Amino acid sequence: MKDLLDAFAGNEKDQQRLLMSILENLQDSYFRADLSGNLIFANPRASGMFGYSLEEMIGMPAACLYADPENRKKLTEKVRESGQVRDWMSRGLRKDGTAFWVSMNVQLLHDEQGRIVGTEGVVRDITERKQAEAVLAENELKYRQVVNNASQAIFVVQGPRIVYLNPMASTTIGYSSEEVMARPFTEFIHPDDRDMVVERHTSRLKGEDVPPIYGFRIVREDGAVRWVELNAVLMDWQGEPATLNFLTDITERMSAKVERERLLKRQLVLSRITLSLGASTGLKSTLRTLHSEVRSLLDADGFFVSWYQKDTGLITALFIVNEGVECDVGTFPSIPLAEEGKEVQSSVLRTGRSLNIPNWIEREHAMQTVYPIESDGALAPVPPEDEHAGCTKSAVLVPMMLEGEPVGVLQVRSNRLNAYSDEDVALLEGVAGIAAVSIQTALLVEGIRHGLEGTIEALARTTEMRDPYTSGHQRRVSQLACAIAEKMGLGEKTVDGVRVSGLLHDVGKVSIPAEILSKPGKLTPLEFGLVKEHVRIGFDVLKEIVFPWPVAESVLQHHERLDGSGYPCGLKGEAINLGARILAVADVVEAMASHRPYRPALGIDAALEEIKEHQGKLYDSSVVEVCVQLFADGFEFAPGGMSPAP
């Protein structure tokens, strides 16, 4: 304003016109009153605001414009005391008698000599603002009621303390509102989570990117630990930065999550064990795999697997590992099922229920029948308690069940007291269920294998009886072929298949006349043709036997050669199976190194030169290289040409 007046300095009329223009266009009411309180000037906005014409307003008492005389009296006194008042709240009174809210700036008016000649002021209609404030206050009351009755904990954190919380926050945190607000909020957080929560709270106040929602633990006044989930946002609280926090108790959700994760982990473990046991061949391999899996899950200073024959009432030890040493269970006698209430293993078999024994020594002495085993397999008396130092302190025994009947016991032991939890027992029960099927399968396979080995042995001996000059040939070929397969890194199953194929590769010679097999001179083309038929005959004999390996195919192809010059089908290269390619090399080496009716032995060196000279053409190069290396490493045929079964 002063700058504008300065621009018109020296021209009083222009200044007056400028002032009047400003007052006429001012959006607020402007007035002047004399010392008697009568209006001596008002701008057009004042006329519109109060509903009087300008002519009516000039000379009327200013008091007529106030709805609250007492409020005007206080304003007048305040102006006289301080010379001016700003932002004075009052209610104006219109000509039609309606009241409305105004905000006033009033000051004393002086003449050129500095004497007080009246007052002047600016009045602003704030009715809409007051209405908005009223609505806001009403809404605030509603919101406060909503917040106070909310089922979710809500609180405000400013600095190190909680400065506001609703009743549910007090309930969730587990302290009274007064206690919560009197202490740093970090005191309610679990010590292990405190640093994380403080770091995120501080980062949020700095405007840094942090997860808006996350979980942590709190410790209630009664010591209970609860999981909570926090959803926090930045806000201003009384002009200072703070966080508005929504807290939800998620303890039940976390417990359910932990349980789901536990069950999933257990299922994954059991699935892995199922696959591991499924890949095992043979009883011993199955039991060792089982021990390895259990030891990876539990404290297992001792590991015991026993099998129960219900028809005989005897319990047989199948596998024992004690302090990391596998015991020879062949020396352990079978023991009878003990009377009811006696001996823990028998108790598990009788009831079909697991036992978790936190104190093995105490439980052992409570039983009347125990069977400690001496190193020679004899039963020994129970040692006195002081001899148990450093030995079994706790154990878990679970039954292995098939079709609802116990068929054995899986047992783990620890040198620590109370080493196993209920969860450990449940896990071991799951393992025992898988183990029961795997062990029974392995026992059945072992029985079948023994029967099959008998069949293989009989067939091999039949061939040797027909051809006494080549007695032991099949066994020696089998021995060398097995050694080649093992050194090539082939699997146990493949090696076993090569062994059996070697033992039976000449079984077809049973149909060849003995005089031809033992003829000292060179065979005629007709005779050699008959001899060559032994591979087809062998195939026809063996194809009817169900082997777990391609024995018949290997026997049929063991005289095939890589270049197609072999018989009976003239197969080439990879069309010849690997077992047959291994047999081809082993057969030639053994045959050349041994005596035959039609010639003396040529020796190992000549045999090795033969296969090296024709490797890649007649014989598989990789097989030849391994065979040559075996002899370089000192390989020798076993006495009598025996090729032991695995």
C-alpha positions as CSV (number, residue, x, y, z in Angstrom):
1,M,0.0,0.0,0.0
2,K,2.8,2.4,1.0
3,D,4.5,1.8,-2.3
4,L,1.4,2.7,-4.2
5,L,0.9,5.9,-2.2
6,D,4.5,6.8,-2.8
7,A,3.9,6.5,-6.5
8,F,1.3,9.3,-6.2
9,A,3.3,11.5,-3.9
10,G,2.5,15.2,-4.2
11,N,-0.9,14.5,-5.7
12,E,-3.4,14.2,-2.8
13,K,-6.4,13.9,-5.0
14,D,-4.9,10.9,-6.8
15,Q,-4.0,9.3,-3.5
16,Q,-7.6,9.7,-2.3
17,R,-8.9,8.2,-5.6
18,L,-6.6,5.3,-5.2
19,L,-7.6,4.6,-1.6
20,M,-11.2,4.7,-2.5
21,S,-10.8,2.4,-5.4
22,I,-9.0,-0.1,-3.1
23,L,-11.7,0.1,-0.4
24,E,-14.5,-0.2,-2.9
25,N,-13.0,-3.4,-4.4
26,L,-11.8,-4.9,-1.1
27,Q,-13.4,-8.3,-0.5
28,D,-13.5,-7.6,3.3
29,S,-15.6,-5.0,5.1
30,Y,-13.8,-1.8,6.1
31,F,-15.1,0.6,8.6
32,R,-14.3,3.7,10.7
33,A,-16.0,4.7,13.9
34,D,-15.7,7.9,16.0
35,L,-15.0,7.9,19.8
36,S,-18.7,7.5,20.4
37,G,-18.7,4.2,18.5
38,N,-20.8,5.5,15.6
39,L,-19.8,4.6,12.1
40,I,-18.3,7.4,10.0
41,F,-17.2,5.3,7.0
42,A,-17.9,1.9,5.5
43,N,-17.0,0.4,2.1
44,P,-19.4,-1.3,-0.2
45,R,-18.5,-4.7,1.0
46,A,-19.6,-3.8,4.5
47,S,-23.0,-2.9,3.0
48,G,-23.3,-6.2,1.3
49,M,-22.0,-8.2,4.3
50,F,-24.4,-6.7,6.9
51,G,-27.4,-6.0,4.7
52,Y,-27.6,-2.2,5.2
53,S,-27.2,0.5,2.6
54,L,-24.2,2.7,3.0
55,E,-26.5,5.6,3.8
56,E,-28.1,3.6,6.6
57,M,-24.7,2.6,8.0
58,I,-23.2,6.1,8.3
59,G,-24.0,7.4,11.7
60,M,-25.4,4.1,13.2
61,P,-23.8,2.7,16.3
62,A,-21.3,0.0,15.5
63,A,-22.8,-2.0,18.3
64,C,-25.8,-2.7,16.1
65,L,-23.5,-4.9,14.0
66,Y,-22.6,-7.3,16.8
67,A,-24.7,-10.3,17.8
68,D,-22.9,-10.7,21.1
69,P,-22.7,-7.3,23.0
70,E,-20.4,-8.9,25.6
71,N,-18.0,-10.0,23.0
72,R,-17.9,-6.4,21.6
73,K,-17.3,-5.0,25.1
74,K,-14.2,-7.3,25.5
75,L,-13.0,-6.3,22.0
76,T,-13.3,-2.6,22.8
77,E,-11.4,-3.0,26.1
78,K,-8.7,-5.0,24.3
79,V,-8.2,-2.3,21.6
80,R,-7.9,0.5,24.3
81,E,-5.3,-1.6,26.1
82,S,-3.1,-2.6,23.3
83,G,-4.0,-0.2,20.5
84,Q,-4.9,-3.0,18.1
85,V,-6.4,-6.5,18.0
86,R,-5.9,-9.1,15.2
87,D,-8.0,-12.1,14.3
88,W,-10.7,-11.4,16.9
89,M,-13.5,-13.9,16.5
90,S,-17.0,-12.6,16.9
91,R,-20.5,-13.0,15.5
92,G,-21.9,-10.2,13.2
93,L,-25.5,-9.3,13.1
94,R,-27.2,-8.6,9.8
95,K,-30.1,-6.2,9.3
96,D,-32.5,-9.2,8.9
97,G,-31.4,-10.4,12.3
98,T,-29.3,-13.3,11.2
99,A,-26.0,-13.9,12.9
100,F,-22.8,-15.0,11.2
101,W,-19.2,-15.5,12.1
102,V,-16.5,-12.9,11.4
103,S,-12.8,-12.4,12.0
104,M,-11.8,-8.8,12.8
105,N,-8.6,-6.7,12.8
106,V,-9.2,-3.5,14.8
107,Q,-6.9,-0.6,15.7
108,L,-7.1,2.9,17.1
109,L,-7.4,5.8,14.7
110,H,-5.2,8.9,15.2
111,D,-5.3,12.4,13.7
112,E,-2.3,14.3,12.4
113,Q,-1.4,15.4,15.9
114,G,-1.4,11.8,17.1
115,R,-4.6,12.1,19.1
116,I,-7.1,9.2,19.2
117,V,-10.1,10.1,17.2
118,G,-11.8,6.7,16.8
119,T,-11.2,3.2,15.5
120,E,-10.9,1.5,12.1
121,G,-11.0,-2.2,11.2
122,V,-11.4,-4.9,8.6
123,V,-14.0,-7.5,9.0
124,R,-13.9,-10.9,7.1
125,D,-16.9,-13.3,6.9
126,I,-15.7,-16.6,8.1
127,T,-19.0,-18.4,8.3
128,E,-17.9,-21.1,5.8
129,R,-14.7,-21.7,7.7
130,K,-16.5,-22.0,11.0
131,Q,-19.0,-24.4,9.4
132,A,-16.1,-26.4,8.0
133,E,-14.5,-26.4,11.5
134,A,-17.8,-27.6,13.0
135,V,-18.1,-30.4,10.5
136,L,-14.4,-31.2,11.1
137,A,-15.0,-31.3,14.8
138,E,-18.0,-33.5,14.4
139,N,-16.1,-35.8,12.1
140,E,-13.2,-35.9,14.5
141,L,-15.6,-37.0,17.2
142,K,-16.9,-39.7,14.9
143,Y,-13.4,-40.8,13.9
144,R,-12.3,-40.8,17.5
145,Q,-15.3,-43.0,18.4
146,V,-14.4,-45.3,15.4
147,V,-10.8,-45.5,16.4
148,N,-11.5,-46.0,20.1
149,N,-13.9,-48.8,19.2
150,A,-11.8,-50.3,16.5
151,S,-11.0,-54.0,16.7
152,Q,-7.5,-53.2,15.4
153,A,-4.7,-51.7,17.5
154,I,-4.0,-48.1,16.4
155,F,-1.3,-45.9,17.8
156,V,1.0,-42.9,17.0
157,V,4.7,-43.0,17.6
158,Q,6.6,-39.7,17.9
159,G,10.2,-39.7,19.0
160,P,10.9,-42.7,21.3
161,R,7.3,-42.9,22.7
162,I,3.8,-43.8,21.8
163,V,1.9,-40.5,22.1
164,Y,-1.6,-41.9,21.3
165,L,-3.2,-45.3,21.4
166,N,-6.6,-46.7,21.2
167,P,-8.0,-49.2,23.8
168,M,-7.3,-52.2,21.4
169,A,-3.6,-51.2,21.2
170,S,-3.4,-51.4,25.0
171,T,-5.0,-54.8,24.9
172,T,-2.8,-56.1,22.1
173,I,0.5,-54.8,23.7
174,G,-0.6,-56.2,27.0
175,Y,0.0,-53.0,29.2
176,S,-2.3,-50.2,30.4
177,S,-2.4,-47.1,28.2
178,E,-0.6,-45.1,30.9
179,E,2.2,-47.7,31.0
180,V,2.5,-47.8,27.3
181,M,2.8,-44.0,26.9
182,A,5.2,-43.7,29.8
183,R,7.8,-46.0,28.4
184,P,9.9,-46.1,25.1
185,F,8.0,-48.1,22.6
186,T,11.1,-50.4,22.1
187,E,10.6,-51.9,25.5
188,F,7.6,-53.8,24.3
189,I,9.4,-55.4,21.4
190,H,11.1,-58.8,21.6
191,P,14.9,-58.3,22.1
192,D,15.7,-60.4,19.0
193,D,13.5,-58.1,16.8
194,R,14.2,-54.8,18.5
195,D,17.0,-53.6,16.3
196,M,15.1,-54.4,13.1
197,V,12.0,-52.5,14.2
198,V,14.0,-49.5,15.3
199,E,16.0,-49.4,12.1
200,R,12.8,-49.5,9.9
201,H,11.1,-46.9,12.1
202,T,14.0,-44.5,11.8
203,S,14.4,-45.1,8.1
204,R,10.7,-44.4,7.6
205,L,10.9,-41.0,9.4
206,K,13.8,-40.1,7.1
207,G,11.6,-40.8,4.1
208,E,13.6,-43.9,3.1
209,D,12.0,-46.9,1.4
210,V,11.1,-49.5,3.9
211,P,8.4,-52.3,3.8
212,P,5.1,-50.7,4.8
213,I,3.9,-54.0,6.4
214,Y,6.1,-56.4,8.3
215,G,5.9,-58.8,11.3
216,F,7.8,-59.0,14.6
217,R,7.3,-60.2,18.1
218,I,6.3,-58.3,21.2
219,V,6.5,-59.3,24.9
220,R,3.5,-58.7,27.0
221,E,3.5,-57.8,30.7
222,D,2.7,-61.4,31.6
223,G,5.7,-62.6,29.6
224,A,3.7,-64.0,26.8
225,V,5.4,-63.6,23.3
226,R,3.0,-62.7,20.6
227,W,3.5,-62.2,16.8
228,V,2.2,-58.9,15.4
229,E,2.0,-57.4,12.0
230,L,2.6,-53.6,11.7
231,N,1.3,-51.4,9.0
232,A,2.8,-47.9,9.4
233,V,2.6,-44.6,7.5
234,L,4.2,-41.1,8.0
235,M,2.1,-38.3,9.4
236,D,2.3,-35.0,11.2
237,W,1.4,-35.0,14.9
238,Q,1.0,-31.5,16.4
239,G,3.4,-30.1,13.8
240,E,6.1,-32.7,14.2
241,P,6.8,-35.9,12.1
242,A,5.4,-39.1,13.5
243,T,4.1,-42.5,12.3
244,L,0.6,-43.7,12.4
245,N,0.6,-47.5,13.1
246,F,-1.9,-50.2,12.7
247,L,-1.0,-53.4,14.7
248,T,-2.6,-56.8,14.2
249,D,-2.0,-59.9,16.4
250,I,-1.0,-62.6,14.0
251,T,0.1,-65.2,16.5
252,E,-2.5,-67.8,15.4
253,R,-1.6,-67.1,11.7
254,M,2.1,-67.5,12.4
255,S,1.4,-70.7,14.4
256,A,-0.6,-72.1,11.5
257,K,2.2,-71.0,9.1
258,V,4.9,-72.7,11.2
259,E,2.7,-75.8,11.3
260,R,2.2,-75.8,7.6
261,E,6.0,-75.3,7.0
262,R,6.7,-78.1,9.5
263,L,4.3,-80.5,7.7
264,L,5.7,-79.5,4.3
265,K,9.3,-79.9,5.5
266,R,8.4,-83.3,7.0
267,Q,6.7,-84.3,3.7
268,L,9.7,-83.2,1.7
269,V,12.0,-85.2,4.0
270,L,9.8,-88.3,3.7
271,S,9.6,-87.9,0.0
272,R,13.4,-87.6,-0.3
273,I,13.8,-90.7,1.9
274,T,11.3,-92.6,-0.2
275,L,13.3,-91.7,-3.3
276,S,16.6,-92.6,-1.6
277,L,15.4,-96.0,-0.4
278,G,13.7,-96.6,-3.8
279,A,17.1,-96.2,-5.5
280,S,18.8,-98.6,-3.1
281,T,19.3,-102.2,-4.2
282,G,19.7,-105.0,-1.7
283,L,18.9,-105.2,2.0
284,K,22.3,-103.9,3.2
285,S,22.2,-100.9,0.8
286,T,18.7,-100.1,1.9
287,L,19.6,-100.2,5.6
288,R,22.7,-98.1,5.1
289,T,20.7,-95.5,3.2
290,L,18.1,-95.5,5.9
291,H,20.8,-94.9,8.6
292,S,22.3,-92.1,6.6
293,E,18.9,-90.3,6.1
294,V,18.0,-90.7,9.8
295,R,21.4,-89.5,11.0
296,S,20.9,-86.3,8.8
297,L,17.7,-85.6,10.7
298,L,18.3,-86.6,14.3
299,D,20.9,-87.1,17.0
300,A,21.7,-90.8,16.4
301,D,24.7,-92.0,18.4
302,G,23.1,-95.4,18.1
303,F,20.9,-96.7,15.3
304,F,19.1,-100.0,15.4
305,V,16.8,-101.9,13.0
306,S,15.2,-105.1,14.0
307,W,12.7,-107.4,12.3
308,Y,10.0,-109.4,13.9
309,Q,8.7,-112.8,12.8
310,K,5.2,-113.2,14.3
311,D,5.0,-116.9,13.6
312,T,8.2,-117.7,15.5
313,G,7.9,-114.8,18.1
314,L,11.6,-114.0,17.4
315,I,13.2,-110.5,17.0
316,T,16.2,-110.4,14.6
317,A,18.7,-107.6,14.4
318,L,19.0,-106.5,10.8
319,F,21.3,-103.4,11.2
320,I,23.1,-101.8,14.1
321,V,25.4,-98.8,14.1
322,N,26.9,-97.8,17.5
323,E,29.0,-94.6,17.9
324,G,29.5,-94.5,14.1
325,V,30.6,-98.2,13.8
326,E,28.5,-100.6,11.8
327,C,28.2,-103.9,13.8
328,D,28.2,-107.4,12.3
329,V,24.7,-108.4,13.1
330,G,25.4,-111.9,11.8
331,T,26.8,-112.8,15.2
332,F,23.8,-111.5,17.1
333,P,21.2,-114.1,18.1
334,S,17.5,-113.7,17.6
335,I,15.7,-112.9,20.9
336,P,12.2,-113.9,21.9
337,L,9.4,-111.4,22.3
338,A,9.4,-110.5,26.0
339,E,6.4,-110.8,28.3
340,E,4.0,-107.9,28.4
341,G,5.5,-104.9,30.3
342,K,9.0,-106.1,29.9
343,E,11.8,-104.9,27.5
344,V,11.2,-101.7,25.6
345,Q,11.5,-103.2,22.1
346,S,9.0,-105.9,22.9
347,S,6.7,-103.3,24.4
348,V,6.7,-101.4,21.1
349,L,6.0,-104.5,19.1
350,R,3.2,-105.6,21.4
351,T,1.4,-102.2,21.5
352,G,2.3,-100.9,18.0
353,R,3.0,-97.5,19.7
354,S,6.2,-95.5,19.8
355,L,8.2,-94.8,22.9
356,N,10.2,-91.7,23.6
357,I,12.5,-92.5,26.5
358,P,14.1,-89.3,27.9
359,N,16.1,-91.2,30.5
360,W,17.2,-94.5,29.1
361,I,19.1,-95.7,32.2
362,E,16.1,-95.1,34.4
363,R,13.8,-96.9,32.0
364,E,16.2,-99.8,31.4
365,H,16.4,-100.6,35.1
366,A,12.6,-100.4,35.4
367,M,12.4,-103.3,32.9
368,Q,13.0,-106.9,34.0
369,T,14.2,-108.2,30.6
370,V,17.0,-106.5,28.6
371,Y,19.5,-108.1,26.2
372,P,22.9,-106.5,26.2
373,I,25.1,-108.2,23.6
374,E,28.8,-109.1,24.1
375,S,31.2,-108.7,21.2
376,D,31.0,-112.4,20.4
377,G,27.2,-112.2,20.1
378,A,26.5,-113.8,23.5
379,L,23.9,-112.3,25.8
380,A,25.3,-110.4,28.7
381,P,23.9,-109.3,32.1
382,V,22.7,-105.7,32.5
383,P,25.8,-103.6,33.6
384,P,25.5,-101.5,36.7
385,E,24.3,-97.9,36.2
386,D,27.8,-96.3,36.8
387,E,29.1,-98.2,33.7
388,H,26.7,-96.2,31.5
389,A,28.7,-93.0,31.6
390,G,29.0,-91.6,28.1
391,C,26.6,-94.1,26.7
392,T,22.9,-94.1,25.8
393,K,21.0,-91.6,27.8
394,S,17.8,-91.3,25.8
395,A,16.1,-93.1,22.9
396,V,13.1,-93.3,20.6
397,L,11.7,-96.6,19.4
398,V,9.0,-96.6,16.7
399,P,7.2,-99.6,15.2
400,M,7.5,-100.4,11.6
401,M,4.0,-101.3,10.5
402,L,2.6,-103.3,7.5
403,E,-1.1,-103.8,7.1
404,G,-1.7,-102.6,10.6
405,E,0.7,-105.2,12.1
406,P,4.2,-104.4,13.6
407,V,6.9,-106.1,11.7
408,G,9.9,-104.4,13.3
409,V,11.4,-101.6,15.3
410,L,13.3,-98.6,14.2
411,Q,15.4,-97.2,17.1
412,V,17.7,-94.2,17.6
413,R,19.7,-93.5,20.7
414,S,21.5,-90.4,22.0
415,N,24.2,-89.9,24.6
416,R,22.2,-86.9,25.8
417,L,19.3,-86.9,28.2
418,N,15.9,-85.9,26.8
419,A,17.4,-85.6,23.3
420,Y,14.2,-86.1,21.3
421,S,11.0,-84.0,21.0
422,D,7.5,-85.1,20.0
423,E,8.2,-83.7,16.6
424,D,11.2,-86.0,16.3
425,V,9.0,-89.0,17.2
426,A,6.4,-88.0,14.6
427,L,9.1,-87.7,12.0
428,L,10.7,-91.0,12.8
429,E,7.2,-92.6,12.7
430,G,6.9,-91.3,9.1
431,V,10.3,-92.7,8.2
432,A,9.5,-96.1,9.8
433,G,6.4,-96.4,7.6
434,I,8.6,-96.0,4.5
435,A,11.3,-98.2,5.9
436,A,8.9,-101.1,6.6
437,V,7.9,-101.3,2.9
438,S,11.5,-100.8,1.7
439,I,12.9,-103.5,4.0
440,Q,10.2,-106.0,3.2
441,T,10.8,-105.4,-0.5
442,A,14.6,-105.8,0.0
443,L,14.0,-109.0,1.9
444,L,11.8,-110.3,-0.9
445,V,14.2,-109.3,-3.6
446,E,17.1,-110.9,-1.6
447,G,15.1,-114.1,-1.5
448,I,14.4,-113.9,-5.2
449,R,18.1,-113.1,-5.9
450,H,19.2,-116.1,-3.9
451,G,16.9,-118.3,-6.0
452,L,18.1,-116.6,-9.2
453,E,21.7,-117.1,-8.2
454,G,21.0,-120.8,-7.8
455,T,19.6,-120.9,-11.3
456,I,22.5,-119.0,-12.7
457,E,25.0,-121.3,-10.9
458,A,23.2,-124.4,-12.2
459,L,23.2,-123.2,-15.8
460,A,26.9,-122.2,-15.6
461,R,27.9,-125.7,-14.2
462,T,25.8,-127.4,-16.9
463,T,27.8,-125.7,-19.6
464,E,31.1,-126.5,-18.0
465,M,30.1,-130.2,-17.7
466,R,29.6,-130.3,-21.5
467,D,32.9,-128.6,-22.2
468,P,35.5,-129.7,-19.6
469,Y,38.3,-128.2,-21.6
470,T,36.9,-124.7,-21.0
471,S,35.9,-125.3,-17.4
472,G,36.1,-122.0,-15.5
473,H,36.0,-120.0,-18.8
474,Q,32.7,-118.4,-18.1
475,R,33.6,-117.5,-14.5
476,R,36.9,-115.9,-15.6
477,V,35.2,-113.9,-18.3
478,S,32.6,-112.8,-15.8
479,Q,35.4,-111.8,-13.3
480,L,37.3,-109.7,-15.9
481,A,34.1,-108.2,-17.4
482,C,33.0,-107.1,-13.9
483,A,36.3,-105.5,-13.2
484,I,36.1,-103.6,-16.5
485,A,32.6,-102.4,-15.8
486,E,33.5,-101.2,-12.3
487,K,36.6,-99.4,-13.5
488,M,34.4,-97.7,-16.2
489,G,32.3,-96.3,-13.4
490,L,29.1,-98.1,-14.3
491,G,26.4,-98.5,-11.7
492,E,26.1,-101.4,-9.3
493,K,23.1,-102.8,-11.2
494,T,24.9,-102.7,-14.6
495,V,28.0,-104.3,-13.1
496,D,25.8,-107.1,-11.6
497,G,24.1,-107.6,-15.0
498,V,27.6,-107.9,-16.7
499,R,28.6,-110.5,-14.0
500,V,25.6,-112.7,-14.7
501,S,25.9,-112.3,-18.5
502,G,29.5,-113.4,-18.3
503,L,28.6,-116.5,-16.2
504,L,26.1,-117.5,-18.9
505,H,27.5,-116.2,-22.1
506,D,28.3,-119.7,-23.5
507,V,25.2,-121.5,-22.0
508,G,24.1,-122.2,-25.6
509,K,26.9,-124.6,-26.0
510,V,24.9,-127.2,-24.2
511,S,23.3,-128.1,-27.6
512,I,26.7,-128.4,-29.4
513,P,28.0,-132.0,-29.7
514,A,30.7,-132.6,-27.1
515,E,33.1,-134.0,-29.8
516,I,33.0,-130.7,-31.6
517,L,33.6,-128.6,-28.4
518,S,36.6,-130.8,-27.5
519,K,38.0,-131.4,-31.0
520,P,41.8,-130.9,-31.0
521,G,42.0,-129.9,-34.6
522,K,40.6,-127.1,-36.7
523,L,36.9,-127.1,-37.1
524,T,35.3,-127.6,-40.5
525,P,33.0,-124.8,-41.8
526,L,30.0,-126.9,-41.0
527,E,31.2,-127.5,-37.5
528,F,32.1,-123.8,-36.9
529,G,28.6,-122.9,-38.2
530,L,27.2,-125.2,-35.5
531,V,29.4,-123.6,-32.9
532,K,28.3,-120.1,-33.9
533,E,24.7,-121.1,-33.3
534,H,25.4,-121.2,-29.5
535,V,24.7,-117.5,-29.2
536,R,21.2,-117.9,-30.6
537,I,20.5,-121.0,-28.6
538,G,21.7,-119.2,-25.4
539,F,19.4,-116.3,-26.2
540,D,16.4,-118.7,-26.7
541,V,17.2,-120.3,-23.3
542,L,17.7,-117.1,-21.3
543,K,15.0,-114.9,-22.8
544,E,12.4,-117.0,-21.0
545,I,14.0,-116.2,-17.6
546,V,13.0,-112.8,-16.1
547,F,16.3,-111.1,-15.3
548,P,16.6,-107.5,-14.0
549,W,19.3,-107.0,-16.6
550,P,19.5,-107.5,-20.4
551,V,21.3,-110.9,-20.0
552,A,19.8,-112.6,-23.0
553,E,20.6,-109.7,-25.3
554,S,24.2,-109.5,-24.1
555,V,24.7,-113.3,-24.6
556,L,23.2,-113.0,-28.2
557,Q,25.5,-110.1,-29.1
558,H,28.8,-111.0,-27.4
559,H,30.4,-112.2,-30.7
560,E,29.3,-109.1,-32.7
561,R,32.1,-106.7,-33.7
562,L,32.1,-102.9,-34.2
563,D,32.7,-103.1,-37.9
564,G,29.8,-105.5,-38.5
565,S,32.0,-108.6,-39.1
566,G,30.7,-110.5,-36.1
567,Y,27.8,-112.8,-35.7
568,P,25.0,-113.7,-35.6
569,C,23.4,-110.4,-36.9
570,G,26.4,-108.4,-38.1
571,L,25.5,-105.5,-35.8
572,K,27.7,-102.4,-35.8
573,G,28.9,-99.8,-33.3
574,E,26.4,-98.6,-30.8
575,A,23.8,-101.1,-32.0
576,I,25.7,-103.6,-29.8
577,N,24.8,-103.1,-26.2
578,L,27.5,-102.0,-23.8
579,G,27.3,-105.3,-21.8
580,A,28.0,-107.3,-25.0
581,R,30.9,-105.0,-26.0
582,I,32.5,-105.6,-22.5
583,L,31.9,-109.4,-22.8
584,A,33.5,-109.4,-26.3
585,V,36.8,-108.0,-24.9
586,A,36.8,-110.1,-21.8
587,D,36.0,-113.3,-23.8
588,V,38.8,-112.8,-26.3
589,V,41.4,-112.0,-23.6
590,E,40.5,-115.0,-21.4
591,A,40.2,-117.4,-24.4
592,M,43.6,-116.4,-25.8
593,A,45.3,-116.6,-22.4
594,S,44.0,-120.1,-21.7
595,H,44.6,-123.5,-23.1
596,R,42.3,-124.9,-25.8
597,P,42.1,-128.4,-27.3
598,Y,43.3,-127.1,-30.6
599,R,46.2,-125.0,-29.3
600,P,48.2,-124.1,-26.2
601,A,47.6,-120.9,-24.2
602,L,48.9,-117.8,-26.1
603,G,49.3,-115.8,-22.9
604,I,48.0,-112.5,-21.5
605,D,50.5,-110.3,-23.5
606,A,49.3,-111.8,-26.9
607,A,45.7,-111.3,-25.8
608,L,46.2,-107.7,-24.9
609,E,48.1,-107.1,-28.2
610,E,45.1,-108.5,-30.1
611,I,42.5,-106.2,-28.5
612,K,44.8,-103.2,-28.8
613,E,45.5,-103.8,-32.5
614,H,41.8,-104.0,-33.3
615,Q,40.4,-101.5,-30.9
616,G,38.0,-99.1,-32.6
617,K,37.5,-101.7,-35.4
618,L,36.4,-104.9,-33.7
619,Y,36.4,-103.9,-30.1
620,D,35.2,-100.8,-28.2
621,S,38.1,-98.5,-27.6
622,S,37.0,-97.4,-24.1
623,V,36.6,-101.0,-23.0
624,V,40.0,-102.0,-24.4
625,E,41.8,-99.1,-22.7
626,V,40.2,-100.0,-19.3
627,C,41.1,-103.7,-19.8
628,V,44.7,-102.9,-20.6
629,Q,45.0,-100.6,-17.6
630,L,43.5,-103.3,-15.3
631,F,46.3,-105.7,-16.2
632,A,48.9,-103.0,-16.0
633,D,47.6,-102.4,-12.4
634,G,48.1,-106.1,-11.6
635,F,44.8,-107.7,-12.3
636,E,44.8,-111.5,-12.1
637,F,42.2,-114.1,-12.6
638,A,40.9,-115.5,-9.4
639,P,42.1,-119.1,-8.5
640,G,39.6,-121.6,-9.9
641,G,38.1,-118.9,-12.1
642,M,35.5,-118.0,-9.5
643,S,33.4,-114.9,-10.0
644,P,31.8,-114.2,-6.6
645,A,28.3,-112.8,-6.5
646,P,27.9,-109.4,-4.9
